[in-house]
Every structure is written in C-alpha cells, then in structure tokens.
C-alpha cells in the first residue's frame, strides 16, 4: 500500500513541474514546456514523509481513518517525522504549511493509534476553523488596502 502512495506522489510531482505533452514512446511521455502558468493543482492529498515503522503506522492509521466533510476545504496534509533513537519518534502533521500536531510517539501500537486519532481530531478542527477564518477575512471590515 505504501509503495503505491509513493509512486502516485512521484507521478504527481512529475506532472506538477510545469510541463505537459502527449508524445508517447513505449509508455513514456516526451515532455513539452507548458505556456499555461497554472498547470496542475491537486487538493486534499495526504503525503507520507515518514521514515520509520512508527511513523508509517501513524500514517496508515491517520490515512485509513481520515474522513472530512464534503463542505470542508480540500487542503494538503503532510505527515512527517523526526526519528529519535531510544525515545521513539517525533511525528508532525502539517495542514497547508501550518503545523497542527507535533508529538513524541512511543513504539507501542496503542499509543500510536491514540495519537493518530487525536491528530485527526485536531486536523479536522483546523479545517473547520480555516473556513471560518477565511470567511471572516473576506468581510467588509477587513478588506481594503490597509491605508487609513
């Protein structure tokens, strides 16, 4: 399952390099530079940037239990980690370049599962608040040039 996610991510990164084209040669595409400034934008990805089994277990639990509302914004989520020998690992969940969860996780499955569920709750709360804040920022009293 993880290998499939990695391959999809590699393909998406390859497609998002500002190129497009359809010349095929033995199932490979010859790339032609794009003239469109907005080529490809994919929303709602959950990216696995983990390195150890603890991190991968955390990612799998998070990914398998992630179920946001259809009304929530589709923002990208990155799950990364900093391995700490003899202590476990430090897992970080980042939503649209904003760190929403960072904890030291022990190498016990019940602890990993509890933290993953907690990270899901925090991420969902962030998405709910993100939408509210964006609506507030578009209000009449906050719009304008900033000049008095």
C-alpha positions as CSV (number, residue, x, y, z in Angstrom):
1,X,0.0,0.0,0.0
2,X,2.8,2.4,0.9
3,X,4.6,1.8,-2.4
4,X,1.5,2.7,-4.3
5,X,1.3,6.1,-2.4
6,X,5.0,6.7,-3.1
7,X,4.5,6.1,-6.8
8,X,1.4,8.2,-7.0
9,X,3.3,11.0,-5.2
10,X,6.2,10.7,-7.6
11,X,3.9,10.9,-10.7
12,X,2.1,13.9,-9.2
13,X,5.4,15.7,-8.5
14,X,6.5,14.9,-12.1
15,X,3.2,16.3,-13.5
16,X,3.4,19.4,-11.4
17,X,6.8,20.5,-12.9
18,X,5.1,22.9,-15.4
19,X,5.2,20.6,-18.4
20,X,2.6,18.9,-20.5
21,X,2.6,16.7,-23.6
22,X,1.4,13.5,-25.1
23,X,4.1,12.2,-27.4
24,X,4.2,8.5,-26.3
25,X,7.2,6.2,-26.9
26,X,7.0,2.8,-25.2
27,X,4.6,4.1,-22.4
28,X,6.9,7.1,-21.7
29,X,5.8,10.7,-22.4
30,X,8.0,13.3,-24.1
31,X,7.5,16.5,-22.2
32,X,6.8,19.8,-23.9
33,X,7.0,23.0,-21.9
34,X,3.7,24.5,-20.9
35,X,2.6,28.0,-21.7
36,X,-0.1,28.0,-19.0
37,X,1.0,29.4,-15.6
38,X,-1.4,27.2,-13.7
39,X,-0.8,23.7,-15.0
40,X,-1.9,21.4,-12.3
41,X,-3.2,21.8,-8.8
42,X,-4.2,18.8,-6.7
43,X,-6.0,19.4,-3.5
44,X,-6.7,17.2,-0.5
45,X,-3.6,15.0,-0.6
46,X,-2.2,13.2,2.4
47,X,1.5,12.9,1.9
48,X,3.6,10.3,3.7
49,X,7.0,11.7,4.6
50,X,7.8,9.2,7.4
51,X,10.9,7.2,7.8
52,X,10.4,4.5,10.4
53,X,7.8,1.8,11.2
54,X,6.4,4.0,14.0
55,X,5.8,6.9,11.5
56,X,4.4,4.5,8.9
57,X,2.0,3.0,11.4
58,X,0.9,6.5,12.4
59,X,0.4,7.5,8.7
60,X,-1.6,4.3,8.0
61,X,-3.9,4.9,10.9
62,X,-4.3,8.5,10.1
63,X,-4.9,7.8,6.4
64,X,-7.4,5.0,7.0
65,X,-9.5,7.0,9.5
66,X,-9.4,10.3,7.7
67,X,-13.0,11.3,6.7
68,X,-13.6,15.0,6.4
69,X,-16.9,16.5,5.5
70,X,-17.6,17.4,1.9
71,X,-18.1,21.0,3.0
72,X,-14.5,21.3,4.4
73,X,-11.8,22.8,2.3
74,X,-9.6,20.3,0.4
75,X,-6.1,21.2,1.8
76,X,-3.0,19.1,1.6
77,X,-1.7,17.3,4.7
78,X,1.9,16.2,5.2
79,X,2.8,13.6,7.9
80,X,6.5,13.7,8.7
81,X,8.7,12.6,11.5
82,X,12.0,13.1,13.2
83,X,13.4,9.7,14.5
84,X,14.8,9.9,18.0
85,X,16.9,6.8,19.0
86,X,15.8,5.2,22.2
87,X,12.8,7.6,22.6
88,X,10.6,6.7,19.6
89,X,9.9,9.4,17.1
90,X,8.5,12.9,16.8
91,X,5.6,12.9,14.4
92,X,4.4,16.2,12.8
93,X,1.1,16.8,10.9
94,X,1.1,19.8,8.7
95,X,-2.0,21.2,7.0
96,X,-1.4,23.6,4.2
97,X,2.1,24.5,5.5
98,X,0.7,25.1,9.0
99,X,1.9,22.7,11.8
100,X,-1.2,21.5,13.7
101,X,0.2,18.5,15.6
102,X,3.6,17.6,16.9
103,X,4.2,14.9,19.5
104,X,6.8,12.4,20.7
105,X,5.4,8.9,19.9
106,X,6.5,5.8,21.7
107,X,6.9,2.5,19.7
108,X,3.7,1.0,21.2
109,X,0.8,0.4,18.8
110,X,-1.9,1.6,21.3
111,X,0.0,4.9,21.8
112,X,0.5,5.3,18.1
113,X,-3.2,4.7,17.4
114,X,-4.3,7.1,20.2
115,X,-2.1,9.9,18.9
116,X,-3.2,9.3,15.3
117,X,-6.9,9.6,16.3
118,X,-6.0,12.8,18.3
119,X,-4.2,14.2,15.2
120,X,-7.2,13.5,13.1
121,X,-9.5,15.5,15.5
122,X,-7.1,18.4,15.6
123,X,-6.7,18.4,11.8
124,X,-10.5,18.4,11.4
125,X,-10.9,21.2,13.9
126,X,-8.2,23.2,11.9
127,X,-10.1,22.7,8.7
128,X,-13.4,23.9,10.3
129,X,-11.6,26.9,11.7
130,X,-9.8,27.6,8.5
131,X,-13.1,28.0,6.6
132,X,-14.5,30.3,9.3
133,X,-11.3,32.5,9.4
134,X,-11.3,32.7,5.6
135,X,-14.9,33.9,5.6
136,X,-14.1,36.5,8.3
137,X,-11.1,37.8,6.4
138,X,-13.3,38.4,3.4
139,X,-15.7,40.6,5.5
140,X,-16.2,44.3,4.7
141,X,-14.3,45.5,7.8
142,X,-11.1,43.5,7.0
143,X,-11.0,44.2,3.2
144,X,-9.2,47.2,1.7
145,X,-5.7,48.5,1.2
146,X,-4.7,48.8,4.8
147,X,-4.2,52.5,4.5
148,X,-6.2,54.6,7.0
